[in-house]
Amino acid sequence: MCGEYISNETVPFLQKHGLFPDDFKPETISRFQLTSVNGKSAEINLDLGGFGVSRYNFDHCLYKKAIEAGVNVVHETVEEIDVNDARVIICAHGKRSKLDVTLNRDFISKRSPYVGVKYHIKIDHPRGLIALHNFKDGYCGISNVEDGKTNLCYLTHRKNLKQHGNIRRMEEEVLFRNPFLKNIFEKAEFSFR
C-alpha cells in the first residue's frame, strides 16, 4: 500500500485469502496524472490499475481477519520479543519505536532526511485517477478512497520544513508553486489537518 493505493496485482492474493476489502467498496483507479512545478501535466491509462482504500479501514479489516484466524494480538507496549515463543511474529508498531532500539535495528541510528504528511480531504477529485504532483524536493500523491474521501499525502526533504518553520508555511511556500497543488489545497475541505 502506498498513499492508500493498492495495485491490482495483489487482488488475486487478497481474494484467495478472503482479505479483499469488499465491505468498503474501494475506489477503482485506472488513470495516472503527473504534474510539474511549471504547471505542465500528462495523463495515461494504467494497464494494471489498482484501488484506493484508507489505511485505517484496511488495517482494521486485516486485524479482524487475524482475530478470526486465531492470531494472538498484543495491544500493550512491547519492549522485547523472544523469537522462540512463536512461529511468526508480525510487528505493526511503526518505525523508530522503543522496540526498534531494543532490537538494535540498523536504521535507528540514521536520521531520515524526509518528512511525510498525510491528509484526508473532501474535494471533487476525478474518479479513477491517481495523481502525482511534483514540487521542489518532493512529490504529493492524491487519489480517492472509500466514503467520498480523498487521500492526499506528500513526501518532502526535511530541509523544506526546517527552512519554512512549520508545515502550513512550507505548503504555501513550496507546494503551492505547483498550480495543481495550490488549487487542491485552496479548494479542499480537510477532514484532519
MDAnalysis code that builds the backbone (N, CA, C; Angstrom):
import MDAnalysis as mda
import numpy as np

u = mda.Universe.empty(579, n_residues=193, atom_resindex=np.repeat(np.arange(193), 3), trajectory=True)
u.add_TopologyAttr("name", ["N", "CA", "C"] * 193)
u.add_TopologyAttr("resid", np.arange(1, 194))
u.add_TopologyAttr("resname", ["MET", "CYS", "GLY", "GLU", "TYR", "ILE", "SER", "ASN", "GLU", "THR", "VAL", "PRO", "PHE", "LEU", "GLN", "LYS", "HIS", "GLY", "LEU", "PHE", "PRO", "ASP", "ASP", "PHE", "LYS", "PRO", "GLU", "THR", "ILE", "SER", "ARG", "PHE", "GLN", "LEU", "THR", "SER", "VAL", "ASN", "GLY", "LYS", "SER", "ALA", "GLU", "ILE", "ASN", "LEU", "ASP", "LEU", "GLY", "GLY", "PHE", "GLY", "VAL", "SER", "ARG", "TYR", "ASN", "PHE", "ASP", "HIS", "CYS", "LEU", "TYR", "LYS", "LYS", "ALA", "ILE", "GLU", "ALA", "GLY", "VAL", "ASN", "VAL", "VAL", "HIS", "GLU", "THR", "VAL", "GLU", "GLU", "ILE", "ASP", "VAL", "ASN", "ASP", "ALA", "ARG", "VAL", "ILE", "ILE", "CYS", "ALA", "HIS", "GLY", "LYS", "ARG", "SER", "LYS", "LEU", "ASP", "VAL", "THR", "LEU", "ASN", "ARG", "ASP", "PHE", "ILE", "SER", "LYS", "ARG", "SER", "PRO", "TYR", "VAL", "GLY", "VAL", "LYS", "TYR", "HIS", "ILE", "LYS", "ILE", "ASP", "HIS", "PRO", "ARG", "GLY", "LEU", "ILE", "ALA", "LEU", "HIS", "ASN", "PHE", "LYS", "ASP", "GLY", "TYR", "CYS", "GLY", "ILE", "SER", "ASN", "VAL", "GLU", "ASP", "GLY", "LYS", "THR", "ASN", "LEU", "CYS", "TYR", "LEU", "THR", "HIS", "ARG", "LYS", "ASN", "LEU", "LYS", "GLN", "HIS", "GLY", "ASN", "ILE", "ARG", "ARG", "MET", "GLU", "GLU", "GLU", "VAL", "LEU", "PHE", "ARG", "ASN", "PRO", "PHE", "LEU", "LYS", "ASN", "ILE", "PHE", "GLU", "LYS", "ALA", "GLU", "PHE", "SER", "PHE", "ARG"])
u.atoms.positions = np.array([
    [0.857, -1.167, 0.000],
    [0.000, 0.000, 0.000],
    [0.897, 1.221, 0.000],
    [0.654, 2.115, -0.936],
    [1.410, 3.362, -0.999],
    [0.421, 4.492, -1.213],
    [0.338, 5.393, -0.271],
    [-0.597, 6.502, -0.408],
    [-2.037, 6.034, -0.480],
    [-2.356, 4.934, 0.176],
    [-3.692, 4.348, 0.192],
    [-4.132, 3.869, -1.191],
    [-3.147, 3.569, -2.040],
    [-3.374, 2.977, -3.359],
    [-2.771, 1.577, -3.336],
    [-3.531, 0.596, -3.816],
    [-3.043, -0.775, -3.864],
    [-3.160, -1.261, -5.302],
    [-2.064, -1.777, -5.838],
    [-2.038, -2.269, -7.212],
    [-2.944, -3.492, -7.362],
    [-3.583, -3.601, -8.523],
    [-4.437, -4.756, -8.803],
    [-3.669, -6.072, -8.854],
    [-2.350, -6.029, -8.916],
    [-1.585, -7.274, -8.917],
    [-1.779, -8.040, -7.609],
    [-2.246, -7.361, -6.555],
    [-2.460, -8.011, -5.260],
    [-3.848, -8.643, -5.139],
    [-4.766, -8.286, -6.041],
    [-6.162, -8.715, -5.913],
    [-6.322, -10.234, -5.860],
    [-5.694, -11.017, -6.755],
    [-5.862, -12.476, -6.644],
    [-5.439, -13.032, -5.285],
    [-4.324, -12.543, -4.761],
    [-3.860, -12.994, -3.448],
    [-4.869, -12.613, -2.365],
    [-5.317, -11.354, -2.382],
    [-6.257, -10.889, -1.363],
    [-7.567, -11.667, -1.435],
    [-8.075, -11.903, -2.641],
    [-9.329, -12.652, -2.785],
    [-9.157, -14.104, -2.365],
    [-8.055, -14.722, -2.750],
    [-7.806, -16.127, -2.402],
    [-7.837, -16.343, -0.894],
    [-7.341, -15.355, -0.150],
    [-7.257, -15.479, 1.305],
    [-8.379, -14.740, 2.037],
    [-9.395, -14.306, 1.299],
    [-10.537, -13.626, 1.918],
    [-10.187, -12.289, 2.533],
    [-9.207, -11.600, 1.949],
    [-8.732, -10.338, 2.524],
    [-9.102, -9.102, 1.708],
    [-9.742, -9.300, 0.549],
    [-10.086, -8.130, -0.260],
    [-11.145, -7.317, 0.475],
    [-10.959, -5.999, 0.577],
    [-11.865, -5.167, 1.382],
    [-13.176, -4.803, 0.667],
    [-13.941, -5.812, 0.240],
    [-15.218, -5.585, -0.455],
    [-16.166, -4.691, 0.342],
    [-16.184, -4.864, 1.663],
    [-17.126, -4.128, 2.507],
    [-16.992, -2.612, 2.363],
    [-15.813, -2.120, 1.997],
    [-15.570, -0.683, 1.928],
    [-15.818, -0.096, 0.540],
    [-16.144, -0.979, -0.421],
    [-16.335, -0.519, -1.799],
    [-15.165, 0.365, -2.234],
    [-13.968, -0.234, -2.317],
    [-12.790, 0.567, -2.663],
    [-12.927, 1.219, -4.028],
    [-12.323, 2.369, -4.144],
    [-12.357, 3.164, -5.370],
    [-11.457, 2.525, -6.426],
    [-11.999, 2.268, -7.614],
    [-11.218, 1.717, -8.722],
    [-10.381, 2.825, -9.343],
    [-9.092, 2.549, -9.561],
    [-8.177, 3.545, -10.119],
    [-7.568, 2.991, -11.403],
    [-7.748, 3.733, -12.505],
    [-7.294, 3.235, -13.807],
    [-6.499, 4.257, -14.616],
    [-6.344, 5.476, -14.086],
    [-5.601, 6.515, -14.814],
    [-4.584, 7.171, -13.886],
    [-3.510, 7.684, -14.500],
    [-2.423, 8.311, -13.755],
    [-2.125, 9.677, -14.353],
    [-1.988, 10.675, -13.481],
    [-1.623, 12.036, -13.897],
    [-0.327, 12.414, -13.197],
    [0.552, 13.065, -13.950],
    [1.815, 13.571, -13.419],
    [1.886, 15.047, -13.741],
    [2.156, 15.884, -12.727],
    [2.265, 17.319, -12.963],
    [3.625, 17.826, -12.503],
    [4.006, 18.972, -13.065],
    [5.287, 19.584, -12.704],
    [5.045, 20.953, -12.077],
    [6.086, 21.474, -11.471],
    [6.007, 22.774, -10.809],
    [5.624, 23.871, -11.791],
    [6.029, 23.738, -13.051],
    [5.728, 24.793, -14.024],
    [4.312, 24.681, -14.604],
    [3.494, 23.765, -14.068],
    [2.099, 23.691, -14.482],
    [1.821, 22.744, -15.636],
    [2.810, 22.001, -16.065],
    [2.574, 21.029, -17.130],
    [1.984, 19.753, -16.526],
    [1.193, 19.053, -17.355],
    [0.517, 17.855, -16.889],
    [0.478, 16.811, -18.003],
    [0.614, 15.556, -17.620],
    [0.466, 14.445, -18.560],
    [-0.383, 13.392, -17.877],
    [-1.196, 12.691, -18.672],
    [-2.068, 11.663, -18.118],
    [-2.027, 10.423, -19.005],
    [-1.994, 9.254, -18.379],
    [-2.003, 7.992, -19.119],
    [-2.962, 7.016, -18.435],
    [-3.380, 6.014, -19.205],
    [-4.152, 4.919, -18.623],
    [-3.179, 3.955, -17.965],
    [-3.589, 3.389, -16.845],
    [-2.787, 2.397, -16.143],
    [-3.209, 1.018, -16.640],
    [-2.285, 0.295, -17.230],
    [-2.615, -1.036, -17.752],
    [-3.165, -1.948, -16.660],
    [-2.503, -1.988, -15.527],
    [-2.910, -2.866, -14.447],
    [-3.921, -2.190, -13.525],
    [-3.681, -0.931, -13.200],
    [-4.591, -0.201, -12.325],
    [-4.510, -0.660, -10.887],
    [-5.454, -0.180, -10.106],
    [-5.464, -0.512, -8.692],
    [-6.746, -0.056, -8.037],
    [-6.691, 0.051, -6.727],
    [-7.860, 0.546, -5.993],
    [-7.392, 1.369, -4.807],
    [-8.275, 2.238, -4.344],
    [-7.972, 3.114, -3.219],
    [-8.817, 2.740, -2.015],
    [-8.178, 2.574, -0.890],
    [-8.865, 2.271, 0.364],
    [-8.036, 2.888, 1.488],
    [-8.711, 3.480, 2.474],
    [-7.968, 4.132, 3.550],
    [-7.199, 3.098, 4.367],
    [-6.056, 3.502, 4.818],
    [-5.197, 2.630, 5.622],
    [-5.924, 2.202, 6.893],
    [-6.636, 3.135, 7.492],
    [-7.360, 2.842, 8.731],
    [-8.344, 1.687, 8.521],
    [-9.181, 1.791, 7.484],
    [-10.185, 0.755, 7.244],
    [-9.548, -0.575, 6.825],
    [-8.538, -0.506, 5.964],
    [-7.911, -1.741, 5.506],
    [-7.183, -2.437, 6.651],
    [-6.451, -1.673, 7.457],
    [-5.755, -2.266, 8.602],
    [-6.746, -2.898, 9.576],
    [-7.881, -2.225, 9.801],
    [-8.890, -2.772, 10.720],
    [-9.486, -4.059, 10.153],
    [-9.715, -4.090, 8.852],
    [-10.214, -5.293, 8.185],
    [-9.223, -6.450, 8.378],
    [-7.935, -6.192, 8.153],
    [-6.913, -7.227, 8.337],
    [-6.821, -7.671, 9.800],
    [-6.976, -6.731, 10.719],
    [-6.965, -7.037, 12.150],
    [-8.100, -8.003, 12.497],
    [-9.306, -7.717, 12.005],
    [-10.457, -8.586, 12.286],
    [-10.244, -9.985, 11.705],
    [-9.680, -10.054, 10.499],
    [-9.394, -11.355, 9.877],
    [-8.364, -12.128, 10.701],
    [-7.375, -11.425, 11.234],
    [-6.355, -12.074, 12.058],
    [-6.971, -12.651, 13.328],
    [-7.854, -11.899, 13.965],
    [-8.539, -12.375, 15.180],
    [-9.347, -13.628, 14.851],
    [-10.104, -13.572, 13.718],
    [-10.898, -14.739, 13.297],
    [-10.026, -15.972, 13.081],
    [-8.793, -15.766, 12.625],
    [-7.880, -16.885, 12.346],
    [-7.147, -17.378, 13.591],
    [-7.427, -16.751, 14.746],
    [-6.814, -17.203, 15.992],
    [-5.494, -16.543, 16.342],
    [-5.177, -15.448, 15.678],
    [-3.933, -14.744, 15.970],
    [-4.021, -14.095, 17.348],
    [-2.955, -14.199, 18.126],
    [-2.871, -13.532, 19.417],
    [-2.358, -12.119, 19.179],
    [-3.227, -11.142, 19.357],
    [-2.856, -9.737, 19.126],
    [-2.543, -9.090, 20.466],
    [-1.385, -8.455, 20.553],
    [-0.964, -7.787, 21.783],
    [-1.130, -6.289, 21.584],
    [-1.936, -5.668, 22.426],
    [-2.192, -4.228, 22.310],
    [-1.299, -3.396, 23.223],
    [-0.760, -4.035, 24.252],
    [0.091, -3.309, 25.186],
    [1.444, -3.017, 24.539],
    [2.185, -2.125, 25.127],
    [3.514, -1.800, 24.626],
    [4.433, -3.003, 24.777],
    [5.069, -3.371, 23.690],
    [6.002, -4.499, 23.690],
    [7.412, -3.915, 23.622],
    [8.230, -4.271, 24.599],
    [9.581, -3.728, 24.635],
    [10.640, -4.747, 24.260],
    [10.267, -6.024, 24.254],
    [11.210, -7.035, 23.788],
    [10.426, -8.234, 23.265],
    [11.069, -8.996, 22.403],
    [10.437, -10.151, 21.775],
    [11.361, -11.343, 21.909],
    [10.777, -12.471, 22.325],
    [11.515, -13.733, 22.321],
    [11.063, -14.487, 21.076],
    [11.895, -14.511, 20.072],
    [11.520, -15.107, 18.798],
    [11.298, -16.613, 18.898],
    [11.662, -17.217, 20.006],
    [11.435, -18.654, 20.179],
    [10.018, -18.960, 20.653],
    [9.244, -17.928, 21.028],
    [7.889, -18.117, 21.546],
    [6.833, -18.286, 20.461],
    [7.145, -18.001, 19.216],
    [6.119, -18.059, 18.167],
    [6.731, -18.463, 16.843],
    [5.888, -19.037, 15.971],
    [6.351, -19.386, 14.622],
    [6.538, -18.125, 13.785],
    [5.585, -17.196, 13.912],
    [5.620, -15.953, 13.130],
    [5.287, -14.792, 14.047],
    [6.040, -13.725, 13.921],
    [5.759, -12.501, 14.668],
    [5.627, -11.374, 13.660],
    [4.507, -10.666, 13.734],
    [4.291, -9.504, 12.867],
    [4.247, -8.275, 13.771],
    [5.136, -7.362, 13.543],
    [5.178, -6.138, 14.344],
    [4.533, -5.010, 13.550],
    [3.524, -4.415, 14.133],
    [2.825, -3.306, 13.492],
    [2.893, -2.103, 14.420],
    [4.110, -1.665, 14.679],
    [4.319, -0.632, 15.683],
    [4.848, 0.673, 15.110],
    [5.009, 0.747, 13.826],
    [5.580, 1.958, 13.252],
    [7.088, 1.888, 13.303],
    [7.691, 2.875, 12.719],
    [9.146, 2.902, 12.635],
    [9.715, 3.762, 13.771],
    [10.884, 3.393, 14.235],
    [11.602, 4.133, 15.267],
    [10.934, 4.049, 16.646],
    [10.491, 2.878, 16.983],
    [9.887, 2.677, 18.300],
    [10.954, 2.196, 19.287],
    [10.550, 2.100, 20.543],
    [11.469, 1.586, 21.563],
    [11.866, 0.150, 21.232],
    [10.946, -0.587, 20.619],
    [11.253, -1.959, 20.221],
    [12.370, -1.995, 19.180],
    [12.366, -1.040, 18.264],
    [13.445, -0.962, 17.268],
    [14.793, -0.733, 17.947],
    [14.799, 0.061, 19.001],
    [16.036, 0.307, 19.752],
    [16.476, -0.983, 20.425],
    [15.531, -1.676, 21.081],
    [15.851, -2.934, 21.760],
    [16.398, -3.970, 20.789],
    [15.821, -4.023, 19.588],
    [16.268, -4.986, 18.580],
    [17.529, -4.526, 17.853],
    [18.006, -3.338, 18.203],
    [19.224, -2.780, 17.611],
    [19.163, -2.780, 16.077],
    [18.031, -2.277, 15.546],
    [17.849, -2.263, 14.096],
    [18.731, -1.189, 13.472],
    [19.294, -1.497, 12.322],
    [20.285, -0.623, 11.678],
    [19.804, 0.809, 11.463],
    [18.568, 0.977, 11.009],
    [18.094, 2.313, 10.636],
    [17.901, 3.248, 11.821],
    [17.847, 2.717, 13.022],
    [17.521, 3.541, 14.189],
    [18.566, 4.621, 14.437],
    [19.803, 4.383, 14.045],
    [20.850, 5.379, 14.276],
    [20.963, 6.385, 13.130],
    [20.218, 6.166, 12.056],
    [20.282, 7.068, 10.901],
    [19.022, 7.915, 10.832],
    [19.194, 9.205, 10.836],
    [18.049, 10.106, 10.763],
    [17.551, 10.184, 9.323],
    [16.255, 10.058, 9.149],
    [15.683, 10.127, 7.809],
    [15.703, 11.569, 7.314],
    [16.091, 11.779, 6.063],
    [16.093, 13.142, 5.524],
    [14.727, 13.591, 5.025],
    [13.697, 12.752, 5.196],
    [12.385, 13.067, 4.633],
    [11.315, 13.232, 5.697],
    [10.290, 13.992, 5.338],
    [9.117, 14.202, 6.170],
    [7.906, 13.792, 5.343],
    [7.032, 12.995, 5.923],
    [5.798, 12.601, 5.245],
    [4.603, 13.238, 5.926],
    [3.660, 13.738, 5.134],
    [2.452, 14.374, 5.662],
    [1.255, 13.765, 4.936],
    [0.199, 13.471, 5.687],
    [-0.992, 12.849, 5.093],
    [-2.248, 13.550, 5.584],
    [-3.185, 13.735, 4.663],
    [-4.496, 14.306, 4.978],
    [-5.579, 13.464, 4.309],
    [-6.774, 13.482, 4.886],
    [-7.973, 13.067, 4.173],
    [-8.734, 14.351, 3.901],
    [-9.163, 14.505, 2.661],
    [-9.838, 15.729, 2.256],
    [-11.123, 15.388, 1.519],
    [-11.978, 16.393, 1.411],
    [-13.152, 16.312, 0.540],
    [-12.915, 17.318, -0.569],
    [-12.940, 16.808, -1.799],
    [-12.709, 17.639, -2.979],
    [-13.263, 16.873, -4.174],
    [-13.578, 17.573, -5.215],
    [-14.078, 16.925, -6.423],
    [-12.895, 16.423, -7.244],
    [-12.245, 15.374, -6.742],
    [-11.123, 14.761, -7.455],
    [-11.704, 13.752, -8.445],
    [-11.258, 13.753, -9.693],
    [-11.831, 12.848, -10.691],
    [-11.772, 11.380, -10.265],
    [-12.879, 10.684, -10.456],
    [-12.936, 9.259, -10.125],
    [-11.971, 8.491, -11.012],
    [-11.350, 7.489, -10.445],
    [-10.472, 6.612, -11.194],
    [-9.086, 7.160, -11.467],
    [-8.751, 8.321, -10.893],
    [-7.470, 8.981, -11.172],
    [-6.583, 9.012, -9.938],
    [-5.326, 8.601, -10.109],
    [-4.308, 8.835, -9.093],
    [-3.335, 9.839, -9.700],
    [-2.956, 10.837, -8.932],
    [-2.086, 11.891, -9.457],
    [-0.865, 12.057, -8.572],
    [0.255, 12.350, -9.214],
    [1.487, 12.722, -8.511],
    [1.849, 14.130, -8.947],
    [1.881, 15.034, -7.976],
    [2.191, 16.439, -8.228],
    [3.570, 16.729, -7.648],
    [4.488, 17.096, -8.498],
    [5.863, 17.357, -8.073],
    [6.027, 18.773, -7.534],
    [6.959, 18.919, -6.627],
    [7.365, 20.228, -6.115],
    [8.843, 20.108, -5.737],
    [9.467, 21.219, -5.380],
    [10.900, 21.205, -5.066],
    [11.190, 20.224, -3.930],
    [12.038, 19.250, -4.216],
    [12.473, 18.250, -3.247],
    [11.340, 17.390, -2.696],
    [10.328, 17.121, -3.538],
    [9.274, 16.243, -3.067],
    [8.179, 16.008, -4.085],
    [7.195, 15.240, -3.665],
    [6.035, 14.971, -4.512],
    [4.825, 14.698, -3.626],
    [3.656, 14.920, -4.203],
    [2.396, 14.746, -3.495],
    [1.494, 13.831, -4.305],
    [0.939, 12.818, -3.670],
    [0.003, 11.915, -4.322],
    [-1.407, 12.187, -3.845],
    [-2.363, 12.009, -4.756],
    [-3.765, 12.210, -4.405],
    [-4.613, 11.189, -5.152],
    [-5.508, 10.537, -4.411],
    [-6.443, 9.588, -5.015],
    [-7.633, 9.405, -4.082],
    [-8.736, 8.990, -4.670],
    [-9.949, 8.775, -3.897],
    [-9.883, 7.443, -3.160],
    [-10.488, 7.429, -1.974],
    [-10.665, 6.208, -1.208],
    [-12.165, 6.070, -0.945],
    [-12.546, 5.226, -0.021],
    [-13.959, 4.978, 0.214],
    [-14.674, 6.151, 0.878],
    [-15.997, 6.089, 0.870],
    [-16.870, 7.046, 1.591],
    [-16.720, 8.490, 1.135],
    [-16.386, 8.727, -0.125],
    [-16.285, 10.088, -0.640],
    [-15.073, 10.852, -0.149],
    [-14.118, 10.147, 0.456],
    [-12.900, 10.800, 0.934],
    [-11.812, 10.695, -0.126],
    [-10.893, 11.632, -0.063],
    [-9.730, 11.624, -0.946],
    [-8.489, 11.667, -0.071],
    [-7.535, 10.815, -0.386],
    [-6.269, 10.787, 0.335],
    [-5.291, 11.731, -0.355],
    [-4.657, 12.583, 0.412],
    [-3.602, 13.466, -0.084],
    [-2.410, 13.274, 0.839],
    [-1.298, 12.823, 0.279],
    [-0.107, 12.662, 1.107],
    [1.119, 13.069, 0.306],
    [2.099, 13.586, 1.022],
    [3.312, 14.001, 0.324],
    [4.556, 13.681, 1.142],
    [5.644, 13.597, 0.405],
    [6.962, 13.363, 0.973],
    [7.851, 14.510, 0.530],
    [8.541, 15.103, 1.481],
    [9.424, 16.219, 1.171],
    [10.727, 16.071, 1.944],
    [11.744, 16.726, 1.465],
    [13.015, 16.736, 2.191],
    [12.835, 17.596, 3.436],
    [13.385, 17.151, 4.555],
    [13.161, 17.890, 5.807],
    [13.745, 19.297, 5.783],
    [14.691, 19.580, 4.839],
    [15.228, 20.943, 4.767],
    [14.136, 21.934, 4.375],
    [13.124, 21.488, 3.616],
    [11.998, 22.369, 3.287],
    [11.261, 22.791, 4.553],
    [11.002, 21.835, 5.420],
    [10.306, 22.142, 6.669],
    [11.164, 23.025, 7.561],
    [12.429, 22.709, 7.671],
    [13.334, 23.499, 8.510],
    [13.415, 24.944, 8.018],
    [13.485, 25.121, 6.715],
    [13.606, 26.464, 6.143],
    [12.364, 27.317, 6.396],
    [11.186, 26.702, 6.391],
    [9.944, 27.475, 6.490],
    [9.314, 27.439, 7.877],
    [9.833, 26.626, 8.777],
    [9.426, 26.690, 10.177],
    [8.232, 25.851, 10.582],
    [7.237, 25.686, 9.730],
    [6.092, 24.835, 10.058],
    [5.470, 24.294, 8.777],
    [4.638, 23.300, 8.941],
    [4.073, 22.600, 7.777],
    [3.232, 23.529, 6.919],
    [2.349, 24.291, 7.527],
    [1.451, 25.163, 6.741],
    [2.252, 26.164, 5.902],
    [3.235, 26.798, 6.507],
    [4.041, 27.781, 5.766],
    [4.827, 27.095, 4.646],
    [5.361, 25.911, 4.946],
    [6.085, 25.165, 3.920],
    [5.167, 24.822, 2.752],
    [3.949, 24.395, 3.046],
    [3.000, 24.075, 1.973],
    [2.758, 25.297, 1.082],
    [2.534, 26.446, 1.717],
    [2.261, 27.657, 0.948],
    [3.466, 28.125, 0.139],
    [4.669, 27.964, 0.678],
    [5.871, 28.458, 0.019],
    [6.487, 27.478, -0.977],
    [6.269, 26.182, -0.763],
    [6.914, 25.180, -1.606],
    [5.889, 24.440, -2.479],
    [4.908, 23.808, -1.844],
    [3.945, 23.021, -2.604],
    [3.089, 23.880, -3.529],
    [2.714, 25.069, -3.067],
    [1.819, 25.928, -3.856],
    [2.466, 26.440, -5.135],
    [3.755, 26.256, -5.282],
    [4.394, 26.668, -6.549],
    [3.916, 25.793, -7.704],
    [3.448, 24.588, -7.388],
    [2.794, 23.759, -8.393],
    [1.332, 24.212, -8.418],
    [0.864, 24.793, -9.527],
    [-0.502, 25.339, -9.552],
    [-1.584, 24.295, -9.296],
    [-1.328, 23.040, -9.628],
    [-2.303, 21.988, -9.351],
    [-2.453, 21.794, -7.842],
    [-1.333, 21.786, -7.129],
    [-1.381, 21.629, -5.673],
    [-2.014, 22.838, -5.007],
    [-1.677, 24.025, -5.466],
    [-2.275, 25.237, -4.892],
    [-3.793, 25.180, -5.020],
    [-4.279, 24.785, -6.168],
    [-5.711, 24.685, -6.407],
    [-6.352, 23.657, -5.470],
    [-5.711, 22.512, -5.314],
    [-6.245, 21.469, -4.434],
    [-6.312, 21.961, -2.994],
    [-5.214, 22.516, -2.484],
    [-5.178, 22.967, -1.093],
    [-6.173, 24.092, -0.826],
    [-6.376, 24.960, -1.794],
    [-7.297, 26.087, -1.598],
    [-8.762, 25.669, -1.687],
    [-9.060, 24.607, -2.429],
    [-10.457, 24.187, -2.599],
    [-10.886, 23.069, -1.654],
    [-9.951, 22.331, -1.110],
    [-10.264, 21.143, -0.318],
    [-10.807, 21.488, 1.055],
    [-11.678, 20.602, 1.524],
    [-12.138, 20.645, 2.914],
    [-11.344, 19.544, 3.626],
    [-10.525, 19.932, 4.595],
    [-9.648, 18.987, 5.271],
    [-10.371, 18.307, 6.422],
    [-10.390, 16.956, 6.391],
    [-11.034, 16.187, 7.471],
    [-10.194, 16.225, 8.731],
    [-8.897, 16.167, 8.571],
    [-7.972, 16.369, 9.697],
    [-6.750, 17.051, 9.147],
    [-6.194, 17.923, 9.934],
    [-5.037, 18.704, 9.491],
    [-4.070, 18.886, 10.637],
])
